[in-house]
Amino acid sequence: MTTNGTTAATDRSLDRSPDRSLGNAGARVDWVDYAKGICIIMVVMMHSVLGVEKAAEQTGFMHYVVMFAKPFRMPDFFLISGLFLSVVIDRDWRTYLDRKVMHFAYFYVLWVTIQFGFKAPSLAAEAGWAEAGLEYLASFVQPFGTLWFIYLLPIFFLVTKLTRNVHPLMIWLIAAALESAHVATGWYVIDEFSARFVYFYTGYVLADYVFALSDRARSRPALALLGLGFWALINGGLVALDISEWPIVSLALGFAGACAIVVSGTLLARAHWLGFLRFCGEHSIVIYLAFFLPMAATRTILLRYDVIPDIGLISLIVTAAGVAGSLLIWRLALAVRANFLFERPDAFWIAPKKAAPALQAAE
């Protein structure tokens, strides 16, 4: 869990890597960690900025950054999550359930309990402890707070394995139609499944093309930069015109943004720049689980004492605190041997463990 980056587990991805040092199964793919680092920071940024703006009842310059990223912030995360699924999807059900369901279920149950522990007193003060208890139980049906991503991932893994004998085009067309329908039932599982599954499934069935895109960006960086600039203008323009969430448009922008993140991660890996992004990507689940606490604490302090007048700057500081604070919590947990917070204990494994790979850079 502490080194949760994606591994180069397929021969095709290894063969396409310009660096043959990646030619051993289990080696890490550095551009994937860079891309995941970008994704997780955007997720923290969204929660931080919107939280600050809601509490302060005003917006700052970071609001526009969050709005720019909205069309692709989660699509790219889900697409990357599906990239290496083809390697494990045909494993026996026991191993598959352990890696793809039990893994996330353990951390969801643990961290929803931790998050609820911080929020329960205020909930109880408003509606009583009985109502607070019912809301806790409801969190296992309606995902709680920021944890919906790891609630939904096991569902994606299960649906994909159960439908692996159905023609991929049929599944993809259904998933694309669900995204374009903008389903809004009020039940997070249905709504977010409908909005996100197409990206996860695309990462699974079109992984070859994603790796090919990365290879082209690595070999032609100038053209890749030009493409990123062109994409940024279109994405920003459609967001500014308030049509980025139109049916079909949202689907296209989701895929375009996901490709942009793949290209950006590849170029950063190629240049060996901004290594902290790669580190964040390696530990993206650590950040995702723990950022809520330093984020909320920093937001409360800065707004209460009013030491910084600019809402945009406050939002930026809260974002940085959420990322850095979560990594600090992780290091402190390891120091006091509270590893269970970020590493699944042996008692919660239902299949044999597999050693985590070490990162090897793809030049």
C-alpha positions in Angstrom: 0.0 0.0 0.0 2.9 2.3 0.7 4.3 1.7 -2.8 1.1 1.4 -4.7 2.2 2.5 -8.1 1.3 0.6 -11.2 3.7 -2.2 -12.4 4.8 -3.0 -15.9 3.2 -6.3 -15.8 2.6 -7.0 -19.5 5.0 -7.9 -22.2 3.6 -5.4 -24.5 4.2 -2.5 -22.2 7.7 -3.7 -21.5 8.5 -4.1 -25.2 7.3 -0.6 -25.9 9.4 1.0 -23.2 12.4 2.8 -24.8 14.5 1.7 -21.8 15.1 -2.0 -21.8 16.0 -1.8 -18.1 12.2 -2.2 -17.8 12.4 -5.6 -19.2 11.6 -7.5 -16.0 8.1 -8.3 -15.0 7.1 -6.2 -11.9 9.2 -3.2 -12.8 7.5 0.1 -12.2 6.6 2.4 -15.1 7.6 5.9 -14.1 5.3 7.9 -16.3 2.4 6.1 -14.7 3.5 7.3 -11.3 3.9 10.8 -12.6 0.4 10.7 -14.1 -1.0 9.4 -10.9 0.8 12.1 -9.0 -0.8 14.8 -11.1 -4.2 13.1 -10.6 -4.0 12.8 -6.8 -2.9 16.4 -6.4 -5.8 17.6 -8.6 -8.2 15.6 -6.4 -6.8 17.1 -3.2 -6.9 20.5 -4.9 -10.6 20.2 -5.7 -11.6 19.3 -2.2 -9.4 21.9 -0.7 -10.4 24.8 -2.9 -14.1 24.1 -2.9 -14.0 23.5 0.9 -12.3 26.9 1.5 -14.6 28.7 -0.9 -17.7 27.2 0.7 -16.5 28.1 4.2 -15.4 31.6 3.2 -18.4 32.2 0.9 -16.2 33.6 -1.8 -14.0 32.4 -4.6 -10.3 32.9 -5.5 -8.0 32.3 -8.4 -7.7 28.6 -7.6 -11.4 28.2 -8.4 -10.5 28.6 -12.1 -7.8 26.0 -11.9 -10.3 23.5 -10.4 -12.9 24.3 -13.0 -10.3 23.8 -15.8 -9.5 20.4 -14.4 -13.1 19.3 -13.8 -13.6 17.6 -17.2 -10.7 15.2 -16.8 -9.8 15.2 -13.1 -11.4 11.8 -12.4 -11.5 10.3 -15.9 -7.7 10.2 -16.1 -7.5 8.6 -12.6 -10.0 5.8 -13.6 -8.4 5.3 -17.0 -5.0 4.8 -15.4 -6.5 2.5 -12.8 -7.7 0.1 -15.6 -4.4 0.1 -17.6 -2.9 -3.2 -16.2 -6.1 -5.0 -15.5 -5.6 -7.4 -18.4 -2.7 -9.0 -16.6 -4.7 -10.1 -13.6 -8.3 -10.4 -14.8 -8.0 -14.1 -15.6 -6.5 -15.0 -12.2 -8.5 -17.4 -10.0 -11.4 -15.7 -8.2 -9.7 -16.0 -4.8 -6.6 -14.1 -5.8 -8.6 -11.6 -7.9 -11.0 -10.8 -5.0 -8.1 -10.4 -2.6 -6.2 -8.0 -4.9 -9.2 -6.1 -6.3 -11.9 -6.2 -3.7 -10.6 -7.1 -0.3 -7.7 -4.7 -0.7 -9.9 -1.7 -1.1 -12.7 -2.9 1.2 -10.2 -3.0 4.1 -9.1 0.5 3.6 -12.6 1.8 3.0 -13.9 0.3 6.2 -10.9 1.5 8.2 -10.8 5.0 6.9 -14.5 5.7 6.8 -14.5 4.8 10.5 -11.6 7.2 11.1 -13.2 10.0 9.1 -16.6 9.4 10.8 -14.9 9.5 14.2 -13.8 13.1 13.5 -17.2 14.1 12.1 -19.5 12.2 14.5 -19.5 14.7 17.4 -20.8 17.6 15.2 -23.4 15.2 13.6 -24.5 14.1 17.0 -24.8 17.6 18.3 -27.2 18.4 15.5 -29.3 15.2 15.3 -28.3 13.0 18.2 -26.0 10.0 18.5 -28.6 7.6 17.1 -28.9 9.5 13.9 -25.1 9.7 13.7 -24.9 5.9 14.1 -27.4 5.5 11.3 -25.4 7.7 9.0 -22.3 5.7 9.7 -24.1 2.5 8.7 -25.4 4.3 5.6 -21.8 5.0 4.6 -21.6 1.4 3.5 -24.3 1.9 1.0 -23.8 5.6 0.1 -20.0 6.3 0.0 -18.9 8.7 2.7 -17.0 11.9 2.2 -13.9 11.7 0.0 -13.7 7.9 0.0 -16.1 7.2 -2.9 -13.2 6.4 -5.3 -12.0 3.4 -3.4 -15.6 2.3 -2.8 -16.2 2.3 -6.5 -13.0 0.7 -7.8 -13.8 -2.8 -6.5 -17.2 -2.6 -8.3 -15.4 -1.7 -11.5 -13.1 -4.6 -11.1 -15.9 -7.0 -10.4 -18.1 -5.8 -13.3 -15.2 -6.0 -15.7 -14.3 -9.6 -14.7 -17.9 -10.7 -14.8 -18.3 -9.3 -18.3 -14.9 -10.3 -19.8 -16.6 -12.8 -22.2 -18.9 -10.1 -23.6 -17.6 -8.3 -26.7 -15.7 -5.3 -25.5 -17.3 -3.0 -28.0 -20.7 -3.8 -26.6 -19.6 -3.0 -23.0 -17.9 0.2 -24.1 -20.9 1.5 -26.0 -23.1 0.9 -23.0 -20.6 2.6 -20.7 -20.3 5.6 -23.1 -24.1 5.9 -23.3 -24.3 5.9 -19.5 -21.7 8.7 -19.2 -23.5 10.8 -21.9 -26.8 10.3 -20.1 -25.5 12.1 -17.0 -27.4 9.9 -14.7 -28.5 11.6 -11.5 -30.4 9.3 -9.1 -28.9 10.7 -5.9 -27.3 7.4 -5.2 -23.5 8.0 -5.5 -22.8 4.4 -6.6 -25.1 4.5 -9.6 -24.3 8.0 -10.6 -20.6 7.7 -10.4 -20.5 4.3 -11.9 -22.4 5.7 -14.9 -20.1 8.7 -15.2 -16.8 6.9 -14.7 -16.9 3.3 -15.8 -16.3 4.1 -19.5 -12.9 5.5 -18.6 -11.8 2.6 -16.5 -13.0 0.1 -19.1 -11.2 2.0 -21.8 -8.0 1.9 -19.9 -8.5 -1.9 -19.7 -9.4 -2.7 -23.3 -7.2 0.0 -25.0 -4.1 -0.2 -22.8 -2.0 -0.9 -26.0 -3.0 2.4 -27.4 -2.3 4.3 -24.2 1.2 2.9 -24.1 1.6 3.8 -27.8 0.6 7.4 -27.0 3.2 7.5 -24.3 5.8 6.1 -26.6 5.1 8.7 -29.3 5.2 11.6 -26.7 8.5 10.3 -25.4 10.0 10.1 -28.9 8.6 13.4 -30.2 8.4 15.8 -27.2 8.1 19.0 -29.2 5.0 17.7 -31.0 3.7 16.5 -27.7 4.0 19.9 -26.1 2.3 21.5 -29.1 -0.6 19.0 -28.7 -0.8 19.8 -25.0 -1.1 23.5 -25.7 -3.8 22.9 -28.3 -5.7 20.7 -25.8 -5.4 23.3 -23.0 -6.9 26.0 -25.2 -9.9 23.8 -26.3 -10.5 22.4 -22.8 -10.3 25.9 -21.2 -12.5 27.4 -23.9 -15.2 24.9 -23.5 -15.2 25.2 -19.7 -15.3 29.0 -20.0 -18.3 28.7 -22.4 -20.0 26.5 -19.9 -20.6 23.7 -22.4 -18.0 21.2 -21.1 -20.6 19.1 -19.3 -22.9 18.7 -22.3 -23.5 15.1 -23.4 -20.8 13.8 -25.8 -18.7 16.9 -25.1 -18.0 15.7 -21.5 -17.1 12.3 -22.8 -14.7 13.8 -25.4 -13.1 16.2 -22.9 -12.7 13.3 -20.4 -10.7 11.2 -22.9 -8.8 14.2 -24.2 -7.8 15.2 -20.7 -6.8 11.7 -19.8 -4.6 11.5 -22.8 -3.1 14.9 -21.8 -2.2 13.6 -18.4 -0.6 10.5 -20.0 1.5 12.8 -22.2 2.4 15.1 -19.4 3.5 12.3 -17.2 5.6 10.9 -20.0 7.3 14.2 -20.7 8.1 14.8 -17.0 9.5 11.2 -16.7 11.5 11.8 -19.8 13.0 15.0 -18.4 13.3 13.7 -14.8 11.5 16.8 -13.6 9.3 17.4 -10.6 10.2 14.2 -8.9 7.8 15.0 -6.1 5.0 14.3 -8.5 6.3 10.8 -9.1 6.6 10.3 -5.3 3.0 11.4 -4.9 2.0 9.0 -7.6 3.8 6.1 -5.9 1.9 6.9 -2.7 -1.4 8.1 -4.2 -3.6 5.9 -2.1 -1.8 7.1 1.1 -2.5 10.7 0.1 -6.1 9.9 -0.9 -6.8 8.2 2.5 -5.3 10.7 4.8 -5.4 14.2 3.2 -8.8 15.1 4.7 -7.4 15.7 8.2 -4.5 18.1 7.4 -6.7 19.8 4.8 -9.5 20.4 7.2 -7.2 21.5 10.0 -5.3 24.0 7.9 -8.5 25.4 6.4 -10.0 26.0 9.8 -6.9 27.7 11.2 -6.3 30.0 8.2 -9.9 31.1 8.0 -10.4 31.5 11.7 -7.4 33.7 12.3 -7.7 35.5 9.0 -4.0 35.9 8.6 -4.1 35.7 4.8 -6.7 37.9 3.0 -6.5 36.2 -0.4 -8.8 33.2 -0.8 -6.9 31.8 -3.7 -3.7 31.8 -1.7 -5.4 30.1 1.2 -6.8 27.4 -1.1 -3.3 26.8 -2.5 -1.8 26.5 1.0 -4.6 24.2 2.1 -3.9 22.0 -1.0 -0.2 21.8 -0.2 -1.0 21.0 3.4 -3.3 18.2 2.4 -0.7 16.5 0.3 2.3 17.1 2.6 0.3 16.4 5.7 -1.0 13.1 4.5 2.5 11.9 3.7 3.6 13.1 7.2 0.8 11.1 8.8 2.0 8.1 6.8 5.6 8.5 8.0 4.5 9.0 11.6 2.3 5.9 11.4 5.2 3.8 10.2 7.4 5.3 12.9 5.0 4.3 15.7 4.4 0.9 14.0 0.8 1.8 13.1 1.4 0.2 9.7 -2.2 -1.1 9.6 -3.4 2.4 8.7 -1.7 2.1 5.3 -0.8 -1.6 4.9 -3.3 -4.4 5.0 -2.5 -6.8 7.9 -1.9 -10.5 7.2 -5.3 -11.3 8.8 -7.1 -9.5 6.0 -5.4 -11.3 3.1 -7.3 -14.2 1.6 -4.6 -15.1 -1.0 -0.8 -15.2 -0.8 1.1 -11.9 -0.8 3.2 -10.7 -3.7 6.4 -8.7 -3.2 6.0 -5.0 -4.2 8.2 -4.0 -7.2 10.9 -1.3 -7.1 10.8 1.7 -9.4 13.0 1.7 -12.5 12.9 4.7 -14.7 11.9 4.6 -18.3 14.3 7.0 -20.0 
